[in-house]
Amino acid sequence: SGSVIQFTIGNVNLHSDGSLSWESYSGKTVAFQKVSSDRYPFDLSVSLNNSSILGAWFMYQKMHILLMALLFVVLSGVVLLQGRKSFSLDDDIKLGIKGNEFIAYGQRIVDLDKNSVSGMEILVRWIHPTEGIIRPDLFIPHAERSGMIIPMTRSLFVQVANHINSSSVPDGFYFSFNITAKHCADMGLYDDCMMFLESTKDKNISLVLELTEREMVPQNEQTLRLFKMLNDAGVMIAIDDFGTGHSSLSYLHNQHISVLKLDQSFVAKINTDAVSGILIDSIIELAHNLSLKIIAEGIETKGQSIYLKRKGVKFAQGYL
């Protein structure tokens, strides 16, 4: 046709006949023109090797096609680079749940008397396709406010149930999941728990639900009915991070609460001063008087473990 079209990526040249080479035609042609990208290592050049009008017409046609192809490549690159950054966090979380990006992680709960693992608290991590691992504090509060925490928790139930059924779990082992006020708005939580227990009934495991402190769970007729049904089904209710939120003491009026989790901020003060010791001992005594099981969070030293065991605290979790 008399035209020469060349698309250059770095040092590699794509010619109009589809061939690739490191040799440029620019020095062997006339009417040479080149357009370069400001953001990407792309060059597009066109030229003639004769002066025929027919050749120029073919050159225009091929240049038009190649420009469209270049536009597609550039736009595709932009989409890949941007990923899902243009989405709202709600949309991104929805896509993450649909794509199974929220992964269940377990933190062991140890029986201090037997020095063995007796249960596991289920935590969640977001394995984002473009951002990598996202910390829970960056998405959990938003998921709670938007209500997306409900399908997220449901997906964790399914993951853990599948793992339980495909592995060896000790008899009497228990798994705990965090729940919020949004979970208690209707009976959906009860249905999810029953599906979890039904799907793992051959493994003889127990289920614990931990009430988080970020939002107050209303102690109304709906919640009390939900907690009673869960309690009748063998599901234990725990107060998470006891002593740090405005609702901790009010939860104790609920007769269906059976577990108290001593917050790590109290555990960290063990053996530090007399006032802290009195406060910790008072919380432990309160739990014993109410016949509540105690799980101490955030144990990092042997001294903390020995102190709590001496005080009758049976279960613990933490780096130790």
C-alpha positions as CSV (number, residue, x, y, z in Angstrom):
1,S,0.0,0.0,0.0
2,G,3.0,2.3,0.3
3,S,2.5,3.0,4.0
4,V,4.5,1.9,7.0
5,I,2.9,1.7,10.5
6,Q,5.0,0.9,13.5
7,F,3.8,0.6,17.2
8,T,6.8,0.7,19.6
9,I,6.7,-0.6,23.2
10,G,10.0,0.2,24.9
11,N,12.6,-1.1,22.4
12,V,10.3,-3.6,20.6
13,N,8.6,-2.6,17.4
14,L,5.3,-4.1,16.2
15,H,4.9,-3.6,12.4
16,S,1.8,-3.3,10.4
17,D,2.3,-6.8,9.0
18,G,2.1,-8.2,12.5
19,S,5.8,-8.9,12.9
20,L,8.0,-8.0,15.9
21,S,11.5,-6.7,15.7
22,W,14.1,-4.5,17.3
23,E,14.7,-2.7,14.0
24,S,12.9,0.5,13.2
25,Y,11.7,1.4,9.7
26,S,11.9,5.2,10.5
27,G,15.2,5.7,8.6
28,K,13.9,3.9,5.5
29,T,10.7,5.9,4.9
30,V,9.5,9.4,4.1
31,A,6.8,11.7,5.7
32,F,7.7,10.1,9.0
33,Q,5.4,11.1,11.9
34,K,5.5,9.8,15.5
35,V,3.2,10.3,18.5
36,S,4.4,9.3,22.0
37,S,2.5,8.6,25.2
38,D,3.2,10.9,28.1
39,R,2.4,8.2,30.7
40,Y,3.4,4.9,29.1
41,P,6.4,3.7,27.0
42,F,4.3,3.6,23.8
43,D,5.2,5.2,20.5
44,L,3.1,5.1,17.3
45,S,4.7,6.1,14.0
46,V,3.4,6.2,10.4
47,S,5.2,7.0,7.2
48,L,5.2,6.5,3.4
49,N,7.7,4.7,1.1
50,N,6.1,6.1,-2.0
51,S,3.9,9.1,-2.9
52,S,0.8,7.4,-4.2
53,I,-2.6,8.6,-3.1
54,L,-3.7,5.0,-2.9
55,G,-0.8,4.3,-0.5
56,A,-1.8,7.2,1.7
57,W,-5.4,6.1,1.8
58,F,-4.3,2.6,2.9
59,M,-2.1,4.2,5.5
60,Y,-5.0,6.1,6.9
61,Q,-7.2,3.0,7.2
62,K,-4.4,1.0,8.9
63,M,-3.6,3.9,11.2
64,H,-7.2,4.2,12.2
65,I,-7.4,0.5,13.1
66,L,-4.1,0.6,15.0
67,L,-5.1,3.8,16.9
68,M,-8.2,2.0,18.0
69,A,-6.1,-1.0,19.1
70,L,-3.8,1.3,21.0
71,L,-6.7,3.1,22.7
72,F,-8.0,-0.3,23.9
73,V,-4.5,-1.3,25.2
74,V,-4.1,1.9,27.1
75,L,-7.6,1.8,28.6
76,S,-7.1,-1.8,29.6
77,G,-3.9,-0.8,31.3
78,V,-5.6,2.0,33.2
79,V,-8.3,-0.3,34.4
80,L,-5.8,-2.9,35.6
81,L,-3.8,-0.3,37.4
82,Q,-6.7,1.4,39.1
83,G,-8.3,-2.0,40.1
84,R,-11.3,-1.3,42.2
85,K,-10.2,2.0,43.6
86,S,-13.1,3.8,42.0
87,F,-15.7,1.7,43.8
88,S,-17.3,2.8,47.0
89,L,-16.2,0.8,50.1
90,D,-19.7,-0.7,50.3
91,D,-19.4,-1.9,46.7
92,D,-15.9,-3.2,47.3
93,I,-17.0,-5.1,50.4
94,K,-19.9,-6.6,48.5
95,L,-17.6,-7.7,45.7
96,G,-15.2,-9.1,48.3
97,I,-17.9,-11.2,49.9
98,K,-19.0,-12.5,46.6
99,G,-15.5,-13.3,45.6
100,N,-14.6,-15.0,48.9
101,E,-12.0,-12.5,49.8
102,F,-12.8,-12.4,53.5
103,I,-10.9,-15.2,55.0
104,A,-11.4,-16.9,58.4
105,Y,-8.4,-16.8,60.7
106,G,-8.3,-18.6,64.1
107,Q,-6.8,-17.5,67.4
108,R,-6.4,-20.4,69.9
109,I,-8.0,-20.4,73.3
110,V,-6.1,-22.4,75.8
111,D,-7.2,-24.4,78.8
112,L,-4.8,-23.2,81.5
113,D,-5.4,-26.3,83.7
114,K,-4.7,-28.8,80.9
115,N,-2.3,-26.6,79.0
116,S,-4.1,-27.6,75.8
117,V,-6.1,-25.8,73.1
118,S,-9.8,-26.1,73.8
119,G,-11.3,-23.6,71.4
120,M,-10.7,-20.9,68.7
121,E,-11.9,-17.4,68.2
122,I,-12.6,-16.8,64.5
123,L,-11.2,-13.5,63.1
124,V,-11.4,-12.2,59.6
125,R,-8.8,-10.8,57.2
126,W,-9.6,-9.2,53.8
127,I,-7.3,-10.5,51.1
128,H,-7.9,-7.7,48.5
129,P,-7.0,-8.4,44.9
130,T,-5.1,-5.1,44.5
131,E,-4.5,-3.8,48.0
132,G,-3.3,-7.1,49.6
133,I,-4.2,-7.9,53.2
134,I,-6.3,-5.2,54.8
135,R,-6.4,-4.8,58.5
136,P,-9.8,-5.5,60.2
137,D,-9.9,-2.1,61.8
138,L,-10.0,-0.5,58.4
139,F,-13.2,-2.3,57.2
140,I,-15.0,-4.0,60.1
141,P,-16.5,-0.7,61.6
142,H,-17.8,0.3,58.1
143,A,-19.2,-3.2,57.5
144,E,-21.0,-3.0,60.9
145,R,-22.5,0.5,60.1
146,S,-23.6,-0.6,56.6
147,G,-25.0,-4.0,57.7
148,M,-22.5,-5.9,55.4
149,I,-21.1,-7.5,58.6
150,I,-24.1,-9.9,58.4
151,P,-23.3,-11.6,55.1
152,M,-19.6,-11.4,56.0
153,T,-20.2,-13.4,59.2
154,R,-22.3,-15.8,57.3
155,S,-19.5,-16.5,54.9
156,L,-17.2,-17.1,57.9
157,F,-19.7,-19.7,59.3
158,V,-19.6,-21.5,56.0
159,Q,-15.8,-21.5,55.7
160,V,-15.3,-22.7,59.3
161,A,-17.9,-25.4,58.9
162,N,-16.3,-26.7,55.8
163,H,-12.9,-26.8,57.5
164,I,-14.3,-28.6,60.5
165,N,-15.9,-31.3,58.3
166,S,-12.6,-31.8,56.4
167,S,-10.3,-32.0,59.4
168,S,-9.9,-33.7,62.7
169,V,-11.3,-31.6,65.6
170,P,-11.0,-32.6,69.2
171,D,-14.2,-33.7,71.0
172,G,-15.9,-30.8,72.7
173,F,-13.9,-28.2,70.8
174,Y,-15.6,-24.8,70.5
175,F,-15.5,-22.0,68.0
176,S,-16.5,-18.4,68.8
177,F,-17.6,-15.7,66.3
178,N,-18.0,-11.9,66.9
179,I,-21.4,-10.5,66.6
180,T,-22.8,-6.9,66.7
181,A,-26.0,-5.1,67.3
182,K,-26.8,-5.5,63.6
183,H,-26.9,-9.3,64.0
184,C,-29.5,-9.0,66.7
185,A,-32.1,-7.0,64.7
186,D,-33.9,-10.1,63.5
187,M,-33.8,-13.9,63.6
188,G,-31.3,-14.3,60.8
189,L,-28.5,-14.9,63.3
190,Y,-30.4,-17.8,64.8
191,D,-30.9,-19.4,61.4
192,D,-27.2,-19.0,60.5
193,C,-26.2,-20.6,63.8
194,M,-28.6,-23.5,63.3
195,M,-27.2,-24.1,59.8
196,F,-23.6,-24.1,61.3
197,L,-24.5,-26.5,64.0
198,E,-26.5,-28.8,61.7
199,S,-23.6,-28.9,59.2
200,T,-21.1,-29.9,61.9
201,K,-23.3,-32.1,64.0
202,D,-21.1,-35.1,63.5
203,K,-18.1,-33.4,65.0
204,N,-19.5,-32.6,68.5
205,I,-18.3,-29.0,68.6
206,S,-19.7,-26.0,70.5
207,L,-20.6,-22.5,69.3
208,V,-19.9,-19.2,71.1
209,L,-21.1,-15.8,70.0
210,E,-19.1,-12.8,71.3
211,L,-20.9,-9.5,71.7
212,T,-18.6,-6.7,70.6
213,E,-18.7,-3.3,72.3
214,R,-18.7,-0.9,69.3
215,E,-22.5,-0.7,69.3
216,M,-24.9,-1.3,72.2
217,V,-27.0,-4.4,71.7
218,P,-30.5,-3.3,72.8
219,Q,-31.9,-5.4,75.6
220,N,-35.4,-5.4,74.2
221,E,-38.0,-8.2,73.6
222,Q,-36.5,-9.1,70.2
223,T,-33.0,-9.5,71.6
224,L,-34.0,-11.4,74.7
225,R,-36.1,-13.8,72.6
226,L,-33.2,-14.3,70.2
227,F,-30.7,-15.0,73.1
228,K,-33.1,-17.4,74.7
229,M,-33.6,-19.4,71.5
230,L,-29.8,-19.5,71.0
231,N,-29.3,-20.5,74.6
232,D,-31.9,-23.3,74.3
233,A,-30.0,-24.5,71.2
234,G,-26.8,-24.8,73.2
235,V,-25.2,-21.6,71.8
236,M,-23.2,-19.7,74.4
237,I,-23.2,-15.9,74.5
238,A,-20.0,-14.1,75.7
239,I,-19.3,-10.4,76.5
240,D,-16.2,-9.5,74.6
241,D,-13.5,-7.0,75.9
242,F,-15.4,-6.8,79.2
243,G,-14.8,-3.5,81.1
244,T,-13.9,-1.3,78.1
245,G,-17.3,-0.4,76.8
246,H,-20.4,1.4,78.0
247,S,-22.6,-1.7,77.7
248,S,-20.6,-4.3,79.6
249,L,-22.4,-4.0,83.0
250,S,-25.8,-3.7,81.4
251,Y,-25.2,-7.0,79.5
252,L,-24.8,-8.8,82.9
253,H,-28.5,-8.4,83.5
254,N,-29.2,-10.7,80.6
255,Q,-29.6,-14.2,82.1
256,H,-28.5,-15.8,78.8
257,I,-24.9,-14.5,79.1
258,S,-22.6,-17.3,80.1
259,V,-19.0,-16.2,79.2
260,L,-17.0,-13.1,80.2
261,K,-13.9,-12.2,78.3
262,L,-11.5,-10.2,80.4
263,D,-10.0,-7.4,78.2
264,Q,-6.3,-7.4,77.5
265,S,-5.9,-3.9,79.0
266,F,-6.6,-5.4,82.4
267,V,-4.4,-8.5,81.8
268,A,-1.5,-6.2,80.9
269,K,-1.6,-4.6,84.3
270,I,-1.3,-7.8,86.3
271,N,1.5,-7.5,88.9
272,T,2.0,-3.8,88.1
273,D,0.4,-2.1,91.0
274,A,-2.0,-2.6,93.9
275,V,-4.9,-0.7,92.4
276,S,-4.8,-2.7,89.2
277,G,-4.7,-5.9,91.2
278,I,-7.8,-5.0,93.2
279,L,-9.7,-4.1,90.0
280,I,-8.7,-7.4,88.2
281,D,-9.6,-9.5,91.3
282,S,-13.0,-7.7,91.6
283,I,-13.9,-8.5,87.9
284,I,-12.9,-12.1,88.4
285,E,-14.8,-12.4,91.6
286,L,-17.9,-10.8,89.9
287,A,-17.7,-13.4,87.1
288,H,-17.4,-16.3,89.6
289,N,-20.4,-15.0,91.7
290,L,-22.5,-14.8,88.5
291,S,-21.4,-18.3,87.5
292,L,-19.8,-17.0,84.3
293,K,-16.9,-18.7,82.5
294,I,-13.9,-16.4,82.2
295,I,-11.5,-16.1,79.2
296,A,-8.6,-13.8,79.7
297,E,-7.5,-12.0,76.6
298,G,-4.0,-10.8,75.6
299,I,-1.8,-13.0,77.8
300,E,1.8,-12.4,76.9
301,T,3.8,-13.5,79.9
302,K,4.1,-16.6,82.1
303,G,3.6,-14.5,85.2
304,Q,0.2,-13.3,83.9
305,S,-0.8,-16.9,83.2
306,I,0.2,-18.1,86.7
307,Y,-1.6,-15.2,88.4
308,L,-4.9,-15.9,86.4
309,K,-4.8,-19.6,87.0
310,R,-4.3,-19.0,90.7
311,K,-7.4,-16.8,90.6
312,G,-9.5,-19.5,89.1
313,V,-9.4,-18.3,85.5
314,K,-9.6,-21.4,83.3
315,F,-9.3,-20.2,79.8
316,A,-6.9,-17.7,78.1
317,Q,-5.8,-16.5,74.7
318,G,-2.8,-14.3,73.6
319,Y,0.7,-14.4,72.2
320,L,2.0,-16.6,75.1
